[in-house]
Amino acid sequence: MTSLRTLGSSGLAVFPLSLGGNVFGWTADETQSFAVLDAYAAAGGNFIDTADSYSAWVPGNEGGESETVIGNWLAARGNRSEIVVATKVGAHPRYRGLSGTTIKAAAEESLRRLRTDYIDLYYTHFDDPAVPVEEIITALDELVKEGKVRAIGTSNLSVERLQASLDFSEREGLARYSVLQPHYNLVSRETYEGERQETAARAGLAAVPYYALASGFLTGKYRPDATVLSPRAEGAAKHLKTDRGVAVLAALDKVAEARGAEIATVALAWLAAQPTVAAPIASARTVEQLPALLAVADLELTAEELAELTAASA
């Protein structure tokens, strides 16, 4: 049995890989999504990440498609109590921003689509600087007190606003962020390391990084002579033009070969070993893409391997 990791002070225990739900209702239809979710759960996975805005960017979609797919799967499998569901508020086309009214209305819609009466982990997706942190935290606290949310987290929030939120929660005895979702991976370290990571460590927050595989670049499928047909190809391939990207790929190749592991597994294992990180997020459009992601639960890199990857990504 894979050891579960605790998400900060939330009391939630999760599999060391969070399954990203951004592809559900986008590049994976409901049948494909159910197959991926089934395989993830069968391997012991219990931590699904989504957002109320997924996938509003697709023509014909309005946002909430991912939550709907996940809700239908939970209902069909009857396994709601076994799954930690994380979703986000703030970016849905009809519920933009983080006013107290918006947060509470958006939560009701997420609960409806997820076909559940509680959300395990509720994140503020993007900050709304026009709204005082006191109003945001108060609204989230009310959802917790009502039993509609078990724990709260935040993503894309400045260090200053994060600290102000934590201070207000402590001062008033209200629900407190226990999880931070930063942009963080081997080719994007400055987006988390430094003051943000130090704040998280000081406050006992668990980090659940997104873009853990840099839009697919850290799977190793993007090479100078390779053409990859993917909606994310342009964003991923840009790393081939940087010294860091080339160095990271070479280091990943070396460690993966030595350990008999997939490149994606090694990249996730480096991330999972970083201070404060509880579970990286990665998505799979097909069941065939899952094994390399799930294998992070069983791959522990040596100190030398971690140091080599860290040096290559500097």
DRENGUMI-564601 format. One record per residue (C-alpha): residue number from 1; residue in three letters; y, z, x. Coordinates in pm, 1 decimal. Each point is the difference from the previous one (the first is absolute). Example, Ala and Ser with C-alpha at 12.3 -4.5 7.8 and 13.67 -1.06 7.14 Angstrom:
REM residues 2
  resi  resn         Y         Z         X
     1   ALA    -450.0     780.0    1230.0
     2   SER     344.0     -66.0     137.0
//
This chain:
REM residues 314
  resi  resn         Y         Z         X
     1   MET       0.0       0.0       0.0
     2   THR     343.8     -93.4     125.5
     3   SER     230.6     299.3      39.5
     4   LEU     291.1      -6.0    -242.6
     5   ARG     352.8      67.2     121.2
     6   THR     246.5     231.9    -173.0
     7   LEU     335.7    -148.0     -96.3
     8   GLY     243.9     258.9     130.7
     9   SER      53.7     284.2    -245.6
    10   SER    -100.5    -211.7    -300.9
    11   GLY    -352.6     137.7     -24.1
    12   LEU    -126.7    -358.9     -29.8
    13   ALA    -296.9     -92.3     220.9
    14   VAL     -31.9    -369.3      75.2
    15   PHE    -213.5    -258.1     178.5
    16   PRO     157.4     -96.8     336.3
    17   LEU      83.1    -350.3    -127.5
    18   SER     220.9     -48.1    -302.7
    19   LEU     -80.0    -321.1    -188.0
    20   GLY     318.9    -197.1     -61.4
    21   GLY      34.3    -130.2    -353.9
    22   ASN     276.6    -252.2      65.9
    23   VAL    -245.6    -293.0     -23.2
    24   PHE    -143.5     101.3    -338.5
    25   GLY     141.0    -231.9    -264.8
    26   TRP     149.1    -219.5     273.6
    27   THR    -237.8    -162.9     249.2
    28   ALA    -300.7     177.2    -155.1
    29   ASP     -65.6     -39.5    -371.4
    30   GLU    -155.7     279.2    -204.5
    31   THR    -359.2    -102.3      74.0
    32   GLN      64.0     -17.2     375.1
    33   SER     197.5     323.1     -11.4
    34   PHE    -280.1     183.6    -180.8
    35   ALA    -247.2    -119.5     265.9
    36   VAL     223.9     130.2     281.2
    37   LEU      60.3     331.2    -178.2
    38   ASP    -372.0      42.5     -67.1
    39   ALA     -88.2     -64.0     365.4
    40   TYR     271.1     237.8     122.8
    41   ALA    -117.5     278.8    -230.8
    42   ALA    -364.5     -62.9      89.2
    43   ALA      88.0      56.7     367.1
    44   GLY     153.5     338.0     -82.9
    45   GLY     357.9    -120.6     -41.4
    46   ASN     210.8     200.0    -245.4
    47   PHE     367.4     -74.5      80.8
    48   ILE     169.1    -296.3    -170.8
    49   ASP     363.1     -93.5      62.2
    50   THR     208.6    -203.1    -243.5
    51   ALA     352.4     -21.2    -145.4
    52   ASP     151.9     -74.6    -337.6
    53   SER     170.7    -307.6     150.3
    54   TYR    -322.6    -169.3     120.0
    55   SER      10.1    -299.2     -40.6
    56   ALA     334.9     -81.7    -160.6
    57   TRP      75.1    -255.2     274.2
    58   VAL    -266.1    -239.6    -133.8
    59   PRO     129.5    -261.9    -246.7
    60   GLY    -113.7      97.3    -347.9
    61   ASN     -58.4     365.3      91.5
    62   GLU     227.9     281.2    -110.8
    63   GLY    -120.8     287.6     217.1
    64   GLY    -277.5     247.0     -75.3
    65   GLU    -282.5    -251.8      34.2
    66   SER    -166.1     199.2     278.3
    67   GLU      16.8     325.7    -196.1
    68   THR    -150.9    -177.1    -300.9
    69   VAL    -294.8    -129.9     203.3
    70   ILE     -60.3     343.2     152.2
    71   GLY      29.2     168.2    -341.0
    72   ASN    -251.3    -241.9    -149.9
    73   TRP    -237.6      65.7     290.4
    74   LEU      30.5     379.2     -32.3
    75   ALA     -69.2     -26.3    -373.3
    76   ALA    -294.4    -235.4      48.5
    77   ARG    -161.0     215.2     269.6
    78   GLY      81.9     340.1    -152.0
    79   ASN      83.5     137.8     343.3
    80   ARG     361.6     113.1     -40.4
    81   SER     -65.9     353.8     127.8
    82   GLU    -156.9    -135.3     319.7
    83   ILE     294.3    -220.3     101.2
    84   VAL     335.5      98.0     149.9
    85   VAL     250.6    -242.3    -150.9
    86   ALA     337.0     -43.2     170.2
    87   THR     274.2    -205.9    -159.6
    88   LYS     374.1     -41.0      47.9
    89   VAL     324.5      -7.8    -195.4
    90   GLY     333.7    -167.1      62.8
    91   ALA     -58.7    -373.7      40.2
    92   HIS    -136.3    -121.3    -335.1
    93   PRO     233.2    -267.9    -143.4
    94   ARG      52.2     204.7    -317.7
    95   TYR       7.2     339.6     172.6
    96   ARG     208.9     -43.9     311.6
    97   GLY     144.7     295.5     183.7
    98   LEU     -69.7     370.2      -6.0
    99   SER     211.9     155.9    -270.6
   100   GLY    -179.9     284.5    -172.6
   101   THR     -26.1    -203.1    -319.5
   102   THR    -144.1    -301.4     183.4
   103   ILE    -257.8     205.5     189.4
   104   LYS    -133.2     161.4    -317.3
   105   ALA      -5.6    -323.0    -203.8
   106   ALA    -170.4    -191.2     281.7
   107   ALA    -260.0     274.4      38.8
   108   GLU     -95.3     -32.6    -367.4
   109   GLU     -49.0    -375.1      45.9
   110   SER    -212.5      52.9     311.9
   111   LEU    -215.6     254.0    -183.9
   112   ARG     -48.7    -249.3    -284.0
   113   ARG    -100.0    -285.7     230.8
   114   LEU    -226.7     223.6     209.7
   115   ARG    -161.1     125.9    -321.6
   116   THR      20.8     359.4     115.3
   117   ASP     194.6     314.4     -81.7
   118   TYR      84.3      91.1     360.1
   119   ILE     101.1    -166.1     326.4
   120   ASP    -144.0     166.9     310.4
   121   LEU     279.2    -102.1     237.8
   122   TYR     335.6    -135.7    -117.7
   123   TYR     231.2    -155.3     258.9
   124   THR     363.9     -97.0     -16.9
   125   HIS     -38.0    -359.9     121.3
   126   PHE     349.2     -78.6     130.8
   127   ASP     293.2     234.4      23.7
   128   ASP     284.0     -17.8    -249.9
   129   PRO     301.2     134.3     192.2
   130   ALA     208.6       5.5    -318.7
   131   VAL    -216.3     282.0    -136.7
   132   PRO      22.1     350.5     152.0
   133   VAL    -327.2     125.1     145.3
   134   GLU      35.7     300.9    -231.7
   135   GLU     -35.0    -225.0    -306.7
   136   ILE    -299.3    -184.1     147.1
   137   ILE    -188.1     314.4      96.9
   138   THR      77.7     169.5    -332.8
   139   ALA    -144.4    -294.5    -194.3
   140   LEU    -312.1      -8.5     218.3
   141   ASP     -40.2     375.2     -34.5
   142   GLU       8.6     -30.5    -379.7
   143   LEU    -281.5    -255.6      13.8
   144   VAL    -203.6     240.0     215.0
   145   LYS      67.2     291.9    -236.0
   146   GLU    -107.5    -218.0    -294.8
   147   GLY    -330.2     -75.1     175.2
   148   LYS      73.6    -372.4      15.9
   149   VAL      23.3      -3.1     382.1
   150   ARG    -203.7     208.5     245.4
   151   ALA     195.4     -59.3     321.9
   152   ILE     309.6    -190.6     108.9
   153   GLY      78.2    -218.9     297.9
   154   THR     267.5    -237.6     122.0
   155   SER      33.2    -333.5     178.6
   156   ASN     292.2    -188.3     155.0
   157   LEU     222.7     307.2       9.5
   158   SER     246.5      86.8     275.5
   159   VAL     -69.2     307.3     209.4
   160   GLU     319.6     158.9    -131.5
   161   ARG     -92.7     -47.6    -365.8
   162   LEU    -357.6     109.8      70.1
   163   GLN     117.7     324.2     157.7
   164   ALA     251.9      59.4    -278.2
   165   SER    -278.2     -46.6    -256.6
   166   LEU    -230.9     242.6     178.9
   167   ASP     279.7     255.2      32.4
   168   PHE      85.5     -22.9    -370.7
   169   SER    -365.3      41.7    -100.7
   170   GLU     -33.9     306.7     221.8
   171   ARG     326.1     152.4    -116.7
   172   GLU     -70.5     -44.9    -370.1
   173   GLY    -375.6      50.4       6.2
   174   LEU     -66.0    -348.1    -138.2
   175   ALA    -268.8    -259.6      72.6
   176   ARG      20.0    -112.2     361.4
   177   TYR     -89.3    -324.3     170.6
   178   SER    -335.0      40.3     174.0
   179   VAL     -61.9    -362.3      98.3
   180   LEU     211.1    -260.6     176.4
   181   GLN     -83.9    -371.4     -13.0
   182   PRO     159.5    -167.7     302.5
   183   HIS     -16.4    -354.2     136.8
   184   TYR    -210.5      60.9     311.0
   185   ASN    -247.4    -193.6     212.6
   186   LEU     -67.3    -108.3     359.6
   187   VAL     276.2    -263.5      -6.5
   188   SER     244.5     212.0    -199.2
   189   ARG      16.9     345.5     151.3
   190   GLU     375.6      57.5      -9.1
   191   THR      -8.3      -9.3    -381.9
   192   TYR    -167.0     342.0       4.9
   193   GLU     -19.1     156.2     344.8
   194   GLY     287.9     220.0     107.2
   195   GLU     213.5     198.9    -240.6
   196   ARG    -187.7    -101.3    -315.3
   197   GLN    -339.6      97.0     141.5
   198   GLU     142.8     320.6     145.4
   199   THR     145.4      94.1    -339.1
   200   ALA    -335.1     -66.1    -166.1
   201   ALA    -183.7     211.7     256.2
   202   ARG     247.9     285.6     -31.0
   203   ALA     -26.0      -2.2    -379.6
   204   GLY    -378.4     -37.1      -6.9
   205   LEU      12.2    -339.0    -170.1
   206   ALA    -294.6    -238.3      15.2
   207   ALA      77.6    -361.0      88.9
   208   VAL    -173.4    -283.7    -185.7
   209   PRO     128.2    -312.2     178.4
   210   TYR      47.9    -335.0    -170.5
   211   TYR     -16.1    -337.9     179.0
   212   ALA    -272.3     170.2     205.3
   213   LEU    -130.6    -341.7     108.1
   214   ALA     342.1    -168.4      27.8
   215   SER     -61.3    -240.7    -289.7
   216   GLY    -333.6     -98.4     154.9
   217   PHE     115.2     -57.4     359.0
   218   LEU    -201.4     298.9     121.9
   219   THR    -323.0    -146.2    -139.1
   220   GLY       4.0    -242.7     293.1
   221   LYS     -23.3    -311.3    -214.5
   222   TYR     345.1    -120.6     104.2
   223   ARG     -23.8    -181.0     333.3
   224   PRO     222.6    -261.8     168.7
   225   ASP    -242.3    -280.6     -88.1
   226   ALA    -104.8     124.1    -345.2
   227   THR     132.4     -93.5    -343.2
   228   VAL     -40.6     265.6    -267.0
   229   LEU      53.6     -80.4    -365.8
   230   SER     142.9     319.8    -144.4
   231   PRO     312.6     102.9    -194.4
   232   ARG      65.3     239.1     289.6
   233   ALA     -62.4    -245.6     284.7
   234   GLU     362.7     -53.6      98.2
   235   GLY      73.4     372.5      22.7
   236   ALA    -314.4      68.7     199.9
   237   ALA      20.3    -292.7     239.9
   238   LYS     351.0      94.3     117.5
   239   HIS    -157.3     270.9     216.7
   240   LEU    -163.5    -270.8     214.4
   241   LYS     348.1     -86.7     126.0
   242   THR      66.0     347.6     140.7
   243   ASP    -119.2     151.5     327.2
   244   ARG    -108.6     310.0    -189.9
   245   GLY    -208.1    -198.9    -246.4
   246   VAL    -180.2    -189.2     276.3
   247   ALA     -63.5     318.7     200.1
   248   VAL    -128.2     190.4    -304.8
   249   LEU    -237.7    -281.0     -92.9
   250   ALA    -141.2      -7.2     353.9
   251   ALA     -51.0     377.2       1.4
   252   LEU    -162.0      -8.5    -343.2
   253   ASP    -235.2    -277.9     112.7
   254   LYS    -106.7     207.1     301.8
   255   VAL     -62.6     323.4    -189.4
   256   ALA    -169.1    -176.6    -293.6
   257   GLU    -239.8    -180.5     233.5
   258   ALA     -83.1     317.8     191.2
   259   ARG     -68.8     192.6    -319.4
   260   GLY    -170.7    -279.4    -194.0
   261   ALA     261.0      40.4    -272.8
   262   GLU     223.9    -227.7    -200.5
   263   ILE     358.0     -35.2     125.5
   264   ALA     135.9     126.0    -334.3
   265   THR    -216.3     311.8      28.0
   266   VAL     138.7      79.4     344.7
   267   ALA     359.7     -51.2    -115.1
   268   LEU     -55.4     235.2    -294.4
   269   ALA    -179.4     253.3     220.4
   270   TRP     300.3      14.4     235.0
   271   LEU     227.3      61.1    -298.3
   272   ALA    -229.1     261.7    -153.1
   273   ALA       4.7     192.1     329.5
   274   GLN     380.0      31.3      13.4
   275   PRO     170.4     334.2     -72.5
   276   THR      56.3      70.7    -373.0
   277   VAL    -195.2    -309.4    -114.8
   278   ALA    -260.2      80.5    -266.6
   279   ALA    -108.0    -342.2    -126.5
   280   PRO     134.8    -348.1      72.9
   281   ILE      31.7    -240.5    -293.6
   282   ALA    -170.5    -338.5      15.8
   283   SER     -84.9    -246.2    -274.3
   284   ALA    -292.2    -233.8     -49.7
   285   ARG       5.0    -308.5    -220.7
   286   THR    -376.9     -44.7      25.3
   287   VAL    -300.7     226.5      52.0
   288   GLU     -67.4    -180.1     330.3
   289   GLN     328.8     132.8     141.4
   290   LEU     -88.5     363.3     -73.3
   291   PRO    -257.2      99.7     266.7
   292   ALA     247.1     -32.8     290.0
   293   LEU     242.1     226.2    -185.6
   294   LEU    -254.2     258.9    -110.3
   295   ALA    -138.4      27.0     354.1
   296   VAL     311.9     190.9     107.4
   297   ALA    -164.0     306.8    -153.0
   298   ASP    -267.6      -8.3     271.8
   299   LEU     188.1    -126.3     305.3
   300   GLU     156.1     260.9     225.3
   301   LEU     177.0    -154.0     297.1
   302   THR     -11.0     171.1     338.4
   303   ALA     314.5     141.0     158.4
   304   GLU      -6.5    -291.4     246.4
   305   GLU     -26.5    -259.7    -276.1
   306   LEU     282.6     160.1    -194.9
   307   ALA     215.7       9.4     311.9
   308   GLU     -71.1    -366.5      76.6
   309   LEU     101.7    -108.1    -349.8
   310   THR     306.3     224.3       4.8
   311   ALA     111.9    -147.7     332.3
   312   ALA     -53.4    -358.1    -121.4
   313   SER     208.6      67.4    -310.6
   314   ALA     290.3     169.5     178.3
//
